Amino acid sequence: MSIKRELKLKEWKEAIKEFDRIVSLIEDILRKRVDPFTVDISELLEKMRLLLEKYGDEVLLVDIEALCKIVDLIKEQEEWLQNESLVLSLGPFFALARIKQMSVEEIAEKFCASWTPIAYRDQASISTLMKALNYLDALKKFPKTVDFSLSSEYELDRSSLNLEFLSDEDFREKLETLEKKIKEVLEEKEEVDYWDLVIDRSFERSLENMIILSHLCSRGVVSIKINPLSGEIKIMKPRRKSENYSVALVFNYETWVKKIAEKKKTREKS
Amino acid sequence: MPRKRKLEKKVKRLIAVLFLRSRSRPGVRGYELRKLLGENYMEVVRAAQRKLEDLGLEIKAVTDDGKILDISSEEDFSEARFVLVVREELKPEELKSCGWRIDDIAVLATAIIYILSLRGKAPRENIVNLLKDKIPEWRVNTALDRFIKAGYLEEENDLLKLGWRTYAEVNLEKLMTLFRAPSE
């Protein structure tokens, strides 16, 4: 009796697996954007009908799930056909090759020849105006700012004047330098300690490194991983976009002194 | 007030409204126009269309799923979005003044072509990888996010598909033909 039951259980498990196979096959097609007509729906339905006849209510739930997926697949086939006429049988590989072949300007030019943009007026909303007023209000709290006149007599010499601000060009240079440095380190190791990377010989340089690194993180060049238990902060290669979050790190002169001391200690040990 | 003057007043109001945009999305829905112009708002739309033709502009009614409705027909327009589009395609030298960077335009064009070549939906990751050699990855992602926000693209479980604005603004058949033709 128990052997019979075991056999039945085994068969039932096989049937469930068969349904799972159908579901995952359809899910794969939908996710990977494969031609939905590669699957013979009538064959799948026939298979499901036989399984349902044999096991009845026991497989009803998985049968419904598979049926829902088949409905999705039919919908996908409909969309596929609708677009078929538009693409003039341009396959993904051909599209890929064409895009790879063309320059950014060429792509934009071709697009512009088929583009009739919407005409609209840019307008400032009340909330934008309020934000601007608040910003101007906040500016008043600061001491008198440097007056940048456009006269030719006053020319900025970046090297001789230490105005403590960075031009766009300088900033971009610094970004590129740090990006290169991080990439080199990450090629050897999977991750690198955050403080090892940013702490420099002066407090100001360290702070600057932190700011530049935060820009690299925002741009998705690198990712930060924090261990909440040990407090360790690691820099690693960028992760998926959906995993993005913001992190606030406290840094002051005391922290810098502490980190420099730690760095010295580890260097001595090694 | 005579009927003709009343209609002219409504046409002026309609054109002003069509130029506005709410958040980052331009255009007005049919039911909003009904509220603003009355039950026979389509009559006003058709009159405005005749006026705008001379200025090289055109009113288009597009549904959320990208279907362009013929405004001379008697369909139900209440859910459609009415937008004002330029009648003629842009010239390459006008591209810089359209408000988007050339890089951004290339991202949009690539996304549209790749999505169409995959018959309607394409993984975001593939589009980013496709352009990685030409444009920095972060810029591609930022541009895609902006186009999603503006209604050119739609995102569904990491898959991108065309949004209503692409159907309203881009002549897809022409784009595909241009794209298939070999470069000069």
Interface residues (C-beta under 8 A of the other chain):
Chain A: R31 R33 D35 E79 W80 Q82 N83 E84 L86 V87 L88 L90 G91 P92 F94 A95 L96 R98 I99 K100 Q101 M102 S103 V104 E105 E106 I107 A108 E109 K110 F111 C112 A113 S114 W115 T116 P117 I118 A119 Y120 R121 Q123 R219 G220 V221 P238 K241 S242
Chain B: L18 F19 L20 R21 P26 G27 L57 E58 V83 L84 V85 V86 R87 E88 E89 L90 K91 P92 E94 L95 C98 I102 D103 I105 A106 L108 A109 T110 I112 I113 Y114 L116 S117 L118 R119 G120 K121 A122 P123 R124 L130 L131 D133 K134 I135 P136 E137 W138 N141 D158 L159 R165 A168 E169 V170 N171 L172 E173 K174 L175 M176 T177 L178 F179 R180 S183
